[in-house]
Amino acid sequence: MSYKANFRIWRGDDEGGELADFVVEVNEGEVVLDIIHRLQATQAPDLAVRWNCKAGKCGSCSAEINGRPRLLCMTRMSTFAEDETITVTPLRTFPVIRDLVTDVSYNYVKAREVPSFKPPEGLKPGEYRMQQVDVERSQEFRKCIECFLCQNTCHVIRDHEENKQAFSGPRFLMRISELEMHPLDTEDRVETAQADHGLGFCNITKCCTDVCPEHIQITDNALIPLKERVADRRYDPLQRLFRRNKKQQ
């Protein structure tokens, strides 16, 4: 059964824009991305939107629907009332290129700043051995599809453009935490997480966890344990005594 839905879509570019109203047909079982495609086919052929897999695995179609960061392809029309006006806008944290497409290159800059995995010297690929519990611990973080919804909703950069240079955001702090937990990684990432990637800016509001389409417990399982390691390193008297004795040897 089909019906007519009211949509408000942001149209514009880096110089400005506005919300445009559309009335578009909706069919049973469709998602918001289906409606965007129908708009392109029938009313707005120049509407720009980024997408790829339409299966919630590529992270390309990130946008804001009624003010909430979501994937267009994973947001079902059945979650809205038929008489509800659905507003679709680009990710607010990143510069607009055109319409619903934003420039997310900030994230790739931050990704390159994370030191890569550093195995023990002399240990070759194929010789890695880990406990199953260590494999499972970091496997959760590997589910990340880099949709950057967590980056977009994090108020540290969403509301403070000036923080972008010093703060890597939850996605890449999660990557640092994953590597720091890895039993075969020899790189010391505790100090760099705080000093170079801005871990101290995070005040664990869990907004990043709330919008993750893969349901990764970013705050509880990655950011808080990383903060605990920083606190232990800096303020635990036993650790400070151990490091002092090690330097004197």
Secondary structure, DSSP 8 states (H G I E B T S, - for coil): --EEEEEEEEEEETTEEEEEEEEEEE-TT-BHHHHHHHHHHHT-TT-----S-SSSSS-TTEEEETTEEEEGGG-BGGGS-TT-EEEEE--TTS-EEETTEE--HHHHHHHHHS------TT--TT-----HHHHHHHHGGGG-----HHHHH-HHHHS-GGGTTT---HHHHHHHHHHHH-TT-----HHHHHHTT-GGG-----HHHHH-TT---IIIIIIHHHHHHHHHHHH-HHHHHHHHHHHH-
